[in-house]
Amino acid sequence: MAEAEPKITYSRVMLKISGEALMGDQGFGLHPPTVQRIAAEVKSVHELGVEICMVIGGGNIFAACKARPRAWSAPPPTTWGCSPR
């Protein structure tokens, strides 16, 4: 017996993935097997015909930067996305 196609409730979705979800069991950064697993899941939904807007957090990357000195200084989070006046 053939499997029935899943019923699509929404044709467009927005998916917010936290940076913490992408680091797996590490304390910071990206965990490649975790990123690949999530990418495969997103791809399978896209192949069903669903349009996906993704918002990916990056706090874990900035946390990793705090662990070592850097040559640049990031603006405070309260100003991210704000245009100068």
PDB file of N, CA, C and O in Angstrom:
ATOM      1  N   MET A   1       0.850  -1.171   0.000  1.00  0.00           N
ATOM      2  CA  MET A   1       0.000   0.000   0.000  1.00  0.00           C
ATOM      3  C   MET A   1       0.902   1.243   0.000  1.00  0.00           C
ATOM      4  O   MET A   1       1.828   1.333   0.806  1.00  0.00           O
ATOM      5  N   ALA A   2       0.642   2.176  -0.877  1.00  0.00           N
ATOM      6  CA  ALA A   2       1.436   3.407  -0.972  1.00  0.00           C
ATOM      7  C   ALA A   2       1.072   4.363   0.157  1.00  0.00           C
ATOM      8  O   ALA A   2      -0.076   4.438   0.595  1.00  0.00           O
ATOM      9  N   GLU A   3       2.080   5.085   0.610  1.00  0.00           N
ATOM     10  CA  GLU A   3       1.831   6.071   1.666  1.00  0.00           C
ATOM     11  C   GLU A   3       1.076   7.257   1.094  1.00  0.00           C
ATOM     12  O   GLU A   3       1.342   7.689  -0.028  1.00  0.00           O
ATOM     13  N   ALA A   4       0.135   7.780   1.865  1.00  0.00           N
ATOM     14  CA  ALA A   4      -0.623   8.961   1.443  1.00  0.00           C
ATOM     15  C   ALA A   4       0.256  10.197   1.587  1.00  0.00           C
ATOM     16  O   ALA A   4       1.051  10.300   2.521  1.00  0.00           O
ATOM     17  N   GLU A   5       0.107  11.124   0.663  1.00  0.00           N
ATOM     18  CA  GLU A   5       0.837  12.398   0.753  1.00  0.00           C
ATOM     19  C   GLU A   5       0.367  13.148   1.990  1.00  0.00           C
ATOM     20  O   GLU A   5      -0.831  13.172   2.274  1.00  0.00           O
ATOM     21  N   PRO A   6       1.289  13.765   2.737  1.00  0.00           N
ATOM     22  CA  PRO A   6       0.863  14.544   3.900  1.00  0.00           C
ATOM     23  C   PRO A   6       0.020  15.740   3.470  1.00  0.00           C
ATOM     24  O   PRO A   6       0.255  16.336   2.419  1.00  0.00           O
ATOM     25  N   LYS A   7      -0.954  16.076   4.291  1.00  0.00           N
ATOM     26  CA  LYS A   7      -1.807  17.228   4.004  1.00  0.00           C
ATOM     27  C   LYS A   7      -1.056  18.504   4.401  1.00  0.00           C
ATOM     28  O   LYS A   7      -0.550  18.621   5.517  1.00  0.00           O
ATOM     29  N   ILE A   8      -0.995  19.448   3.471  1.00  0.00           N
ATOM     30  CA  ILE A   8      -0.324  20.722   3.723  1.00  0.00           C
ATOM     31  C   ILE A   8      -1.360  21.705   4.260  1.00  0.00           C
ATOM     32  O   ILE A   8      -2.350  22.001   3.592  1.00  0.00           O
ATOM     33  N   THR A   9      -1.126  22.208   5.467  1.00  0.00           N
ATOM     34  CA  THR A   9      -2.043  23.172   6.068  1.00  0.00           C
ATOM     35  C   THR A   9      -1.679  24.590   5.662  1.00  0.00           C
ATOM     36  O   THR A   9      -2.562  25.406   5.400  1.00  0.00           O
ATOM     37  N   TYR A  10      -0.396  24.888   5.609  1.00  0.00           N
ATOM     38  CA  TYR A  10       0.081  26.226   5.251  1.00  0.00           C
ATOM     39  C   TYR A  10       1.018  26.125   4.054  1.00  0.00           C
ATOM     40  O   TYR A  10       1.857  25.226   3.993  1.00  0.00           O
ATOM     41  N   SER A  11       0.876  27.041   3.108  1.00  0.00           N
ATOM     42  CA  SER A  11       1.765  27.023   1.938  1.00  0.00           C
ATOM     43  C   SER A  11       3.013  27.854   2.172  1.00  0.00           C
ATOM     44  O   SER A  11       3.998  27.709   1.449  1.00  0.00           O
ATOM     45  N   ARG A  12       2.985  28.723   3.175  1.00  0.00           N
ATOM     46  CA  ARG A  12       4.133  29.544   3.543  1.00  0.00           C
ATOM     47  C   ARG A  12       4.281  29.541   5.052  1.00  0.00           C
ATOM     48  O   ARG A  12       3.305  29.688   5.788  1.00  0.00           O
ATOM     49  N   VAL A  13       5.522  29.371   5.507  1.00  0.00           N
ATOM     50  CA  VAL A  13       5.784  29.389   6.942  1.00  0.00           C
ATOM     51  C   VAL A  13       7.044  30.188   7.222  1.00  0.00           C
ATOM     52  O   VAL A  13       7.905  30.339   6.355  1.00  0.00           O
ATOM     53  N   MET A  14       7.142  30.697   8.439  1.00  0.00           N
ATOM     54  CA  MET A  14       8.363  31.327   8.900  1.00  0.00           C
ATOM     55  C   MET A  14       8.924  30.452  10.019  1.00  0.00           C
ATOM     56  O   MET A  14       8.223  30.113  10.972  1.00  0.00           O
ATOM     57  N   LEU A  15      10.180  30.098   9.887  1.00  0.00           N
ATOM     58  CA  LEU A  15      10.831  29.222  10.844  1.00  0.00           C
ATOM     59  C   LEU A  15      11.947  29.988  11.527  1.00  0.00           C
ATOM     60  O   LEU A  15      12.859  30.473  10.858  1.00  0.00           O
ATOM     61  N   LYS A  16      11.895  30.105  12.841  1.00  0.00           N
ATOM     62  CA  LYS A  16      12.934  30.772  13.624  1.00  0.00           C
ATOM     63  C   LYS A  16      13.745  29.677  14.295  1.00  0.00           C
ATOM     64  O   LYS A  16      13.225  28.898  15.093  1.00  0.00           O
ATOM     65  N   ILE A  17      15.028  29.629  13.958  1.00  0.00           N
ATOM     66  CA  ILE A  17      15.918  28.638  14.564  1.00  0.00           C
ATOM     67  C   ILE A  17      16.918  29.388  15.435  1.00  0.00           C
ATOM     68  O   ILE A  17      17.629  30.274  14.961  1.00  0.00           O
ATOM     69  N   SER A  18      16.965  29.031  16.694  1.00  0.00           N
ATOM     70  CA  SER A  18      17.901  29.710  17.588  1.00  0.00           C
ATOM     71  C   SER A  18      19.317  29.231  17.304  1.00  0.00           C
ATOM     72  O   SER A  18      19.533  28.100  16.870  1.00  0.00           O
ATOM     73  N   GLY A  19      20.268  30.105  17.556  1.00  0.00           N
ATOM     74  CA  GLY A  19      21.661  29.717  17.418  1.00  0.00           C
ATOM     75  C   GLY A  19      22.008  28.577  18.356  1.00  0.00           C
ATOM     76  O   GLY A  19      22.845  27.736  18.030  1.00  0.00           O
ATOM     77  N   GLU A  20      21.369  28.543  19.520  1.00  0.00           N
ATOM     78  CA  GLU A  20      21.623  27.465  20.477  1.00  0.00           C
ATOM     79  C   GLU A  20      21.223  26.112  19.910  1.00  0.00           C
ATOM     80  O   GLU A  20      21.867  25.103  20.198  1.00  0.00           O
ATOM     81  N   ALA A  21      20.161  26.083  19.103  1.00  0.00           N
ATOM     82  CA  ALA A  21      19.744  24.822  18.497  1.00  0.00           C
ATOM     83  C   ALA A  21      20.798  24.309  17.520  1.00  0.00           C
ATOM     84  O   ALA A  21      20.941  23.099  17.341  1.00  0.00           O
ATOM     85  N   LEU A  22      21.534  25.219  16.890  1.00  0.00           N
ATOM     86  CA  LEU A  22      22.526  24.835  15.897  1.00  0.00           C
ATOM     87  C   LEU A  22      23.862  24.402  16.490  1.00  0.00           C
ATOM     88  O   LEU A  22      24.700  23.841  15.783  1.00  0.00           O
ATOM     89  N   MET A  23      24.068  24.656  17.777  1.00  0.00           N
ATOM     90  CA  MET A  23      25.349  24.287  18.373  1.00  0.00           C
ATOM     91  C   MET A  23      25.349  22.871  18.929  1.00  0.00           C
ATOM     92  O   MET A  23      26.380  22.399  19.407  1.00  0.00           O
ATOM     93  N   GLY A  24      24.215  22.188  18.876  1.00  0.00           N
ATOM     94  CA  GLY A  24      24.162  20.820  19.380  1.00  0.00           C
ATOM     95  C   GLY A  24      24.533  20.769  20.841  1.00  0.00           C
ATOM     96  O   GLY A  24      24.042  21.564  21.642  1.00  0.00           O
ATOM     97  N   ASP A  25      25.406  19.826  21.194  1.00  0.00           N
ATOM     98  CA  ASP A  25      25.806  19.695  22.595  1.00  0.00           C
ATOM     99  C   ASP A  25      27.088  20.463  22.906  1.00  0.00           C
ATOM    100  O   ASP A  25      27.658  20.306  23.986  1.00  0.00           O
ATOM    101  N   GLN A  26      27.541  21.289  21.969  1.00  0.00           N
ATOM    102  CA  GLN A  26      28.725  22.122  22.197  1.00  0.00           C
ATOM    103  C   GLN A  26      28.324  23.355  22.999  1.00  0.00           C
ATOM    104  O   GLN A  26      27.137  23.644  23.144  1.00  0.00           O
ATOM    105  N   GLY A  27      29.281  24.060  23.504  1.00  0.00           N
ATOM    106  CA  GLY A  27      28.992  25.261  24.277  1.00  0.00           C
ATOM    107  C   GLY A  27      28.844  26.504  23.421  1.00  0.00           C
ATOM    108  O   GLY A  27      28.342  27.520  23.901  1.00  0.00           O
ATOM    109  N   PHE A  28      29.273  26.451  22.152  1.00  0.00           N
ATOM    110  CA  PHE A  28      29.197  27.611  21.271  1.00  0.00           C
ATOM    111  C   PHE A  28      29.423  27.148  19.836  1.00  0.00           C
ATOM    112  O   PHE A  28      29.755  25.987  19.597  1.00  0.00           O
ATOM    113  N   GLY A  29      29.247  28.044  18.898  1.00  0.00           N
ATOM    114  CA  GLY A  29      29.517  27.757  17.492  1.00  0.00           C
ATOM    115  C   GLY A  29      28.447  26.912  16.835  1.00  0.00           C
ATOM    116  O   GLY A  29      27.318  26.835  17.319  1.00  0.00           O
ATOM    117  N   LEU A  30      28.805  26.277  15.729  1.00  0.00           N
ATOM    118  CA  LEU A  30      27.890  25.436  14.976  1.00  0.00           C
ATOM    119  C   LEU A  30      28.361  23.988  15.041  1.00  0.00           C
ATOM    120  O   LEU A  30      29.554  23.708  14.926  1.00  0.00           O
ATOM    121  N   HIS A  31      27.420  23.076  15.225  1.00  0.00           N
ATOM    122  CA  HIS A  31      27.706  21.643  15.256  1.00  0.00           C
ATOM    123  C   HIS A  31      27.253  21.080  13.913  1.00  0.00           C
ATOM    124  O   HIS A  31      26.052  20.909  13.703  1.00  0.00           O
ATOM    125  N   PRO A  32      28.193  20.782  12.984  1.00  0.00           N
ATOM    126  CA  PRO A  32      27.824  20.378  11.629  1.00  0.00           C
ATOM    127  C   PRO A  32      26.781  19.260  11.530  1.00  0.00           C
ATOM    128  O   PRO A  32      25.861  19.391  10.722  1.00  0.00           O
ATOM    129  N   PRO A  33      26.867  18.170  12.302  1.00  0.00           N
ATOM    130  CA  PRO A  33      25.817  17.147  12.181  1.00  0.00           C
ATOM    131  C   PRO A  33      24.423  17.676  12.552  1.00  0.00           C
ATOM    132  O   PRO A  33      23.426  17.287  11.944  1.00  0.00           O
ATOM    133  N   THR A  34      24.360  18.556  13.544  1.00  0.00           N
ATOM    134  CA  THR A  34      23.074  19.137  13.934  1.00  0.00           C
ATOM    135  C   THR A  34      22.545  20.043  12.831  1.00  0.00           C
ATOM    136  O   THR A  34      21.359  19.996  12.503  1.00  0.00           O
ATOM    137  N   VAL A  35      23.422  20.871  12.256  1.00  0.00           N
ATOM    138  CA  VAL A  35      23.023  21.765  11.166  1.00  0.00           C
ATOM    139  C   VAL A  35      22.537  20.938   9.982  1.00  0.00           C
ATOM    140  O   VAL A  35      21.523  21.277   9.372  1.00  0.00           O
ATOM    141  N   GLN A  36      23.240  19.858   9.645  1.00  0.00           N
ATOM    142  CA  GLN A  36      22.836  19.005   8.523  1.00  0.00           C
ATOM    143  C   GLN A  36      21.484  18.349   8.774  1.00  0.00           C
ATOM    144  O   GLN A  36      20.663  18.245   7.862  1.00  0.00           O
ATOM    145  N   ARG A  37      21.251  17.907  10.009  1.00  0.00           N
ATOM    146  CA  ARG A  37      19.955  17.274  10.327  1.00  0.00           C
ATOM    147  C   ARG A  37      18.812  18.261  10.181  1.00  0.00           C
ATOM    148  O   ARG A  37      17.779  17.937   9.596  1.00  0.00           O
ATOM    149  N   ILE A  38      18.992  19.469  10.712  1.00  0.00           N
ATOM    150  CA  ILE A  38      17.938  20.483  10.610  1.00  0.00           C
ATOM    151  C   ILE A  38      17.726  20.866   9.146  1.00  0.00           C
ATOM    152  O   ILE A  38      16.587  21.028   8.709  1.00  0.00           O
ATOM    153  N   ALA A  39      18.821  21.013   8.379  1.00  0.00           N
ATOM    154  CA  ALA A  39      18.710  21.349   6.960  1.00  0.00           C
ATOM    155  C   ALA A  39      17.939  20.273   6.201  1.00  0.00           C
ATOM    156  O   ALA A  39      17.133  20.596   5.328  1.00  0.00           O
ATOM    157  N   ALA A  40      18.170  19.010   6.516  1.00  0.00           N
ATOM    158  CA  ALA A  40      17.450  17.916   5.859  1.00  0.00           C
ATOM    159  C   ALA A  40      15.955  17.972   6.175  1.00  0.00           C
ATOM    160  O   ALA A  40      15.124  17.721   5.303  1.00  0.00           O
ATOM    161  N   GLU A  41      15.616  18.302   7.419  1.00  0.00           N
ATOM    162  CA  GLU A  41      14.207  18.417   7.791  1.00  0.00           C
ATOM    163  C   GLU A  41      13.534  19.577   7.065  1.00  0.00           C
ATOM    164  O   GLU A  41      12.408  19.448   6.583  1.00  0.00           O
ATOM    165  N   VAL A  42      14.234  20.713   6.989  1.00  0.00           N
ATOM    166  CA  VAL A  42      13.688  21.877   6.281  1.00  0.00           C
ATOM    167  C   VAL A  42      13.512  21.539   4.803  1.00  0.00           C
ATOM    168  O   VAL A  42      12.495  21.882   4.201  1.00  0.00           O
ATOM    169  N   LYS A  43      14.502  20.867   4.221  1.00  0.00           N
ATOM    170  CA  LYS A  43      14.434  20.485   2.809  1.00  0.00           C
ATOM    171  C   LYS A  43      13.230  19.579   2.540  1.00  0.00           C
ATOM    172  O   LYS A  43      12.540  19.740   1.534  1.00  0.00           O
ATOM    173  N   SER A  44      12.983  18.626   3.443  1.00  0.00           N
ATOM    174  CA  SER A  44      11.855  17.707   3.231  1.00  0.00           C
ATOM    175  C   SER A  44      10.524  18.440   3.232  1.00  0.00           C
ATOM    176  O   SER A  44       9.610  18.070   2.495  1.00  0.00           O
ATOM    177  N   VAL A  45      10.407  19.473   4.052  1.00  0.00           N
ATOM    178  CA  VAL A  45       9.170  20.272   4.064  1.00  0.00           C
ATOM    179  C   VAL A  45       9.084  21.108   2.788  1.00  0.00           C
ATOM    180  O   VAL A  45       8.011  21.229   2.196  1.00  0.00           O
ATOM    181  N   HIS A  46      10.199  21.678   2.365  1.00  0.00           N
ATOM    182  CA  HIS A  46      10.220  22.481   1.133  1.00  0.00           C
ATOM    183  C   HIS A  46       9.845  21.623  -0.075  1.00  0.00           C
ATOM    184  O   HIS A  46       9.151  22.095  -0.975  1.00  0.00           O
ATOM    185  N   GLU A  47      10.294  20.380  -0.103  1.00  0.00           N
ATOM    186  CA  GLU A  47       9.976  19.479  -1.213  1.00  0.00           C
ATOM    187  C   GLU A  47       8.484  19.146  -1.288  1.00  0.00           C
ATOM    188  O   GLU A  47       8.003  18.682  -2.321  1.00  0.00           O
ATOM    189  N   LEU A  48       7.758  19.381  -0.206  1.00  0.00           N
ATOM    190  CA  LEU A  48       6.305  19.196  -0.214  1.00  0.00           C
ATOM    191  C   LEU A  48       5.595  20.375  -0.876  1.00  0.00           C
ATOM    192  O   LEU A  48       4.390  20.327  -1.119  1.00  0.00           O
ATOM    193  N   GLY A  49       6.358  21.441  -1.167  1.00  0.00           N
ATOM    194  CA  GLY A  49       5.785  22.619  -1.808  1.00  0.00           C
ATOM    195  C   GLY A  49       5.572  23.787  -0.868  1.00  0.00           C
ATOM    196  O   GLY A  49       4.941  24.774  -1.246  1.00  0.00           O
ATOM    197  N   VAL A  50       6.082  23.697   0.340  1.00  0.00           N
ATOM    198  CA  VAL A  50       5.914  24.766   1.319  1.00  0.00           C
ATOM    199  C   VAL A  50       7.041  25.782   1.134  1.00  0.00           C
ATOM    200  O   VAL A  50       8.213  25.411   1.064  1.00  0.00           O
ATOM    201  N   GLU A  51       6.681  27.067   1.056  1.00  0.00           N
ATOM    202  CA  GLU A  51       7.672  28.140   1.011  1.00  0.00           C
ATOM    203  C   GLU A  51       8.101  28.437   2.441  1.00  0.00           C
ATOM    204  O   GLU A  51       7.263  28.575   3.333  1.00  0.00           O
ATOM    205  N   ILE A  52       9.412  28.535   2.656  1.00  0.00           N
ATOM    206  CA  ILE A  52       9.941  28.686   4.009  1.00  0.00           C
ATOM    207  C   ILE A  52      10.803  29.931   4.108  1.00  0.00           C
ATOM    208  O   ILE A  52      11.758  30.105   3.351  1.00  0.00           O
ATOM    209  N   CYS A  53      10.454  30.794   5.050  1.00  0.00           N
ATOM    210  CA  CYS A  53      11.284  31.942   5.406  1.00  0.00           C
ATOM    211  C   CYS A  53      11.996  31.549   6.689  1.00  0.00           C
ATOM    212  O   CYS A  53      11.361  31.144   7.663  1.00  0.00           O
ATOM    213  N   MET A  54      13.323  31.673   6.686  1.00  0.00           N
ATOM    214  CA  MET A  54      14.082  31.257   7.863  1.00  0.00           C
ATOM    215  C   MET A  54      14.748  32.451   8.534  1.00  0.00           C
ATOM    216  O   MET A  54      15.337  33.309   7.876  1.00  0.00           O
ATOM    217  N   VAL A  55      14.643  32.484   9.843  1.00  0.00           N
ATOM    218  CA  VAL A  55      15.334  33.463  10.670  1.00  0.00           C
ATOM    219  C   VAL A  55      16.237  32.647  11.583  1.00  0.00           C
ATOM    220  O   VAL A  55      15.771  31.795  12.339  1.00  0.00           O
ATOM    221  N   ILE A  56      17.543  32.920  11.500  1.00  0.00           N
ATOM    222  CA  ILE A  56      18.491  32.119  12.265  1.00  0.00           C
ATOM    223  C   ILE A  56      19.224  33.004  13.256  1.00  0.00           C
ATOM    224  O   ILE A  56      19.831  34.003  12.872  1.00  0.00           O
ATOM    225  N   GLY A  57      19.169  32.644  14.517  1.00  0.00           N
ATOM    226  CA  GLY A  57      19.833  33.404  15.571  1.00  0.00           C
ATOM    227  C   GLY A  57      21.340  33.192  15.526  1.00  0.00           C
ATOM    228  O   GLY A  57      21.821  32.220  14.942  1.00  0.00           O
ATOM    229  N   GLY A  58      22.074  34.098  16.139  1.00  0.00           N
ATOM    230  CA  GLY A  58      23.529  34.000  16.121  1.00  0.00           C
ATOM    231  C   GLY A  58      24.176  34.285  17.449  1.00  0.00           C
ATOM    232  O   GLY A  58      25.388  34.492  17.510  1.00  0.00           O
ATOM    233  N   GLY A  59      23.402  34.301  18.520  1.00  0.00           N
ATOM    234  CA  GLY A  59      23.967  34.598  19.833  1.00  0.00           C
ATOM    235  C   GLY A  59      25.085  33.657  20.220  1.00  0.00           C
ATOM    236  O   GLY A  59      26.038  34.068  20.882  1.00  0.00           O
ATOM    237  N   ASN A  60      24.984  32.391  19.815  1.00  0.00           N
ATOM    238  CA  ASN A  60      26.025  31.432  20.152  1.00  0.00           C
ATOM    239  C   ASN A  60      27.341  31.758  19.443  1.00  0.00           C
ATOM    240  O   ASN A  60      28.416  31.459  19.965  1.00  0.00           O
ATOM    241  N   ILE A  61      27.264  32.362  18.273  1.00  0.00           N
ATOM    242  CA  ILE A  61      28.483  32.735  17.560  1.00  0.00           C
ATOM    243  C   ILE A  61      29.149  33.908  18.266  1.00  0.00           C
ATOM    244  O   ILE A  61      30.371  33.935  18.411  1.00  0.00           O
ATOM    245  N   PHE A  62      28.348  34.878  18.707  1.00  0.00           N
ATOM    246  CA  PHE A  62      28.913  36.008  19.436  1.00  0.00           C
ATOM    247  C   PHE A  62      29.488  35.557  20.777  1.00  0.00           C
ATOM    248  O   PHE A  62      30.477  36.120  21.246  1.00  0.00           O
ATOM    249  N   ALA A  63      28.881  34.550  21.395  1.00  0.00           N
ATOM    250  CA  ALA A  63      29.415  34.017  22.647  1.00  0.00           C
ATOM    251  C   ALA A  63      30.793  33.401  22.407  1.00  0.00           C
ATOM    252  O   ALA A  63      31.686  33.520  23.246  1.00  0.00           O
ATOM    253  N   ALA A  64      30.959  32.748  21.265  1.00  0.00           N
ATOM    254  CA  ALA A  64      32.256  32.159  20.931  1.00  0.00           C
ATOM    255  C   ALA A  64      33.296  33.256  20.721  1.00  0.00           C
ATOM    256  O   ALA A  64      34.461  33.083  21.078  1.00  0.00           O
ATOM    257  N   CYS A  65      32.888  34.358  20.158  1.00  0.00           N
ATOM    258  CA  CYS A  65      33.812  35.471  19.925  1.00  0.00           C
ATOM    259  C   CYS A  65      34.296  36.064  21.241  1.00  0.00           C
ATOM    260  O   CYS A  65      35.421  36.557  21.320  1.00  0.00           O
ATOM    261  N   LYS A  66      33.464  36.023  22.267  1.00  0.00           N
ATOM    262  CA  LYS A  66      33.867  36.558  23.568  1.00  0.00           C
ATOM    263  C   LYS A  66      34.968  35.704  24.198  1.00  0.00           C
ATOM    264  O   LYS A  66      35.728  36.173  25.044  1.00  0.00           O
ATOM    265  N   ALA A  67      35.037  34.452  23.772  1.00  0.00           N
ATOM    266  CA  ALA A  67      36.023  33.544  24.349  1.00  0.00           C
ATOM    267  C   ALA A  67      37.439  33.844  23.865  1.00  0.00           C
ATOM    268  O   ALA A  67      38.410  33.395  24.474  1.00  0.00           O
ATOM    269  N   ARG A  68      37.560  34.598  22.775  1.00  0.00           N
ATOM    270  CA  ARG A  68      38.893  34.943  22.271  1.00  0.00           C
ATOM    271  C   ARG A  68      38.907  36.416  21.871  1.00  0.00           C
ATOM    272  O   ARG A  68      37.871  36.952  21.477  1.00  0.00           O
ATOM    273  N   PRO A  69      40.041  37.068  21.962  1.00  0.00           N
ATOM    274  CA  PRO A  69      40.118  38.482  21.584  1.00  0.00           C
ATOM    275  C   PRO A  69      39.799  38.672  20.108  1.00  0.00           C
ATOM    276  O   PRO A  69      40.037  37.779  19.294  1.00  0.00           O
ATOM    277  N   ARG A  70      39.266  39.828  19.768  1.00  0.00           N
ATOM    278  CA  ARG A  70      38.961  40.118  18.375  1.00  0.00           C
ATOM    279  C   ARG A  70      39.448  41.513  18.026  1.00  0.00           C
ATOM    280  O   ARG A  70      39.627  42.366  18.896  1.00  0.00           O
ATOM    281  N   ALA A  71      39.653  41.721  16.759  1.00  0.00           N
ATOM    282  CA  ALA A  71      40.179  43.005  16.290  1.00  0.00           C
ATOM    283  C   ALA A  71      39.062  44.001  16.018  1.00  0.00           C
ATOM    284  O   ALA A  71      39.338  45.185  15.827  1.00  0.00           O
ATOM    285  N   TRP A  72      37.825  43.564  15.995  1.00  0.00           N
ATOM    286  CA  TRP A  72      36.709  44.466  15.703  1.00  0.00           C
ATOM    287  C   TRP A  72      35.810  44.545  16.924  1.00  0.00           C
ATOM    288  O   TRP A  72      35.831  43.666  17.785  1.00  0.00           O
ATOM    289  N   SER A  73      35.038  45.587  16.985  1.00  0.00           N
ATOM    290  CA  SER A  73      34.090  45.702  18.093  1.00  0.00           C
ATOM    291  C   SER A  73      32.683  45.734  17.521  1.00  0.00           C
ATOM    292  O   SER A  73      32.381  46.509  16.613  1.00  0.00           O
ATOM    293  N   ALA A  74      31.843  44.895  18.057  1.00  0.00           N
ATOM    294  CA  ALA A  74      30.460  44.805  17.592  1.00  0.00           C
ATOM    295  C   ALA A  74      29.624  45.896  18.258  1.00  0.00           C
ATOM    296  O   ALA A  74      29.894  46.269  19.400  1.00  0.00           O
ATOM    297  N   PRO A  75      28.614  46.409  17.557  1.00  0.00           N
ATOM    298  CA  PRO A  75      27.725  47.374  18.203  1.00  0.00           C
ATOM    299  C   PRO A  75      26.896  46.675  19.270  1.00  0.00           C
ATOM    300  O   PRO A  75      26.683  45.465  19.192  1.00  0.00           O
ATOM    301  N   PRO A  76      26.431  47.411  20.255  1.00  0.00           N
ATOM    302  CA  PRO A  76      25.601  46.766  21.281  1.00  0.00           C
ATOM    303  C   PRO A  76      24.319  46.209  20.659  1.00  0.00           C
ATOM    304  O   PRO A  76      23.800  46.793  19.707  1.00  0.00           O
ATOM    305  N   PRO A  77      23.798  45.089  21.179  1.00  0.00           N
ATOM    306  CA  PRO A  77      22.607  44.468  20.592  1.00  0.00           C
ATOM    307  C   PRO A  77      21.415  45.402  20.466  1.00  0.00           C
ATOM    308  O   PRO A  77      20.577  45.209  19.585  1.00  0.00           O
ATOM    309  N   THR A  78      21.320  46.410  21.325  1.00  0.00           N
ATOM    310  CA  THR A  78      20.171  47.313  21.249  1.00  0.00           C
ATOM    311  C   THR A  78      20.182  48.155  19.985  1.00  0.00           C
ATOM    312  O   THR A  78      19.159  48.743  19.634  1.00  0.00           O
ATOM    313  N   THR A  79      21.313  48.230  19.290  1.00  0.00           N
ATOM    314  CA  THR A  79      21.377  49.028  18.066  1.00  0.00           C
ATOM    315  C   THR A  79      21.344  48.203  16.797  1.00  0.00           C
ATOM    316  O   THR A  79      21.323  48.772  15.706  1.00  0.00           O
ATOM    317  N   TRP A  80      21.340  46.879  16.900  1.00  0.00           N
ATOM    318  CA  TRP A  80      21.319  46.044  15.708  1.00  0.00           C
ATOM    319  C   TRP A  80      20.047  46.312  14.922  1.00  0.00           C
ATOM    320  O   TRP A  80      18.959  46.343  15.497  1.00  0.00           O
ATOM    321  N   GLY A  81      20.166  46.500  13.656  1.00  0.00           N
ATOM    322  CA  GLY A  81      18.999  46.725  12.792  1.00  0.00           C
ATOM    323  C   GLY A  81      18.537  48.168  12.791  1.00  0.00           C
ATOM    324  O   GLY A  81      17.572  48.501  12.103  1.00  0.00           O
ATOM    325  N   CYS A  82      19.194  49.027  13.537  1.00  0.00           N
ATOM    326  CA  CYS A  82      18.809  50.429  13.573  1.00  0.00           C
ATOM    327  C   CYS A  82      19.667  51.205  12.574  1.00  0.00           C
ATOM    328  O   CYS A  82      20.879  51.005  12.498  1.00  0.00           O
ATOM    329  N   SER A  83      19.045  52.067  11.832  1.00  0.00           N
ATOM    330  CA  SER A  83      19.808  52.869  10.894  1.00  0.00           C
ATOM    331  C   SER A  83      20.219  54.190  11.572  1.00  0.00           C
ATOM    332  O   SER A  83      19.496  54.718  12.417  1.00  0.00           O
ATOM    333  N   PRO A  84      21.381  54.705  11.186  1.00  0.00           N
ATOM    334  CA  PRO A  84      21.812  55.970  11.798  1.00  0.00           C
ATOM    335  C   PRO A  84      20.882  57.105  11.413  1.00  0.00           C
ATOM    336  O   PRO A  84      20.304  57.115  10.327  1.00  0.00           O
ATOM    337  N   ARG A  85      20.748  58.056  12.317  1.00  0.00           N
ATOM    338  CA  ARG A  85      19.852  59.190  12.049  1.00  0.00           C
ATOM    339  C   ARG A  85      20.606  60.356  11.500  1.00  0.00           C
ATOM    340  O   ARG A  85      20.013  61.396  11.216  1.00  0.00           O
TER     341      ARG A  85
END
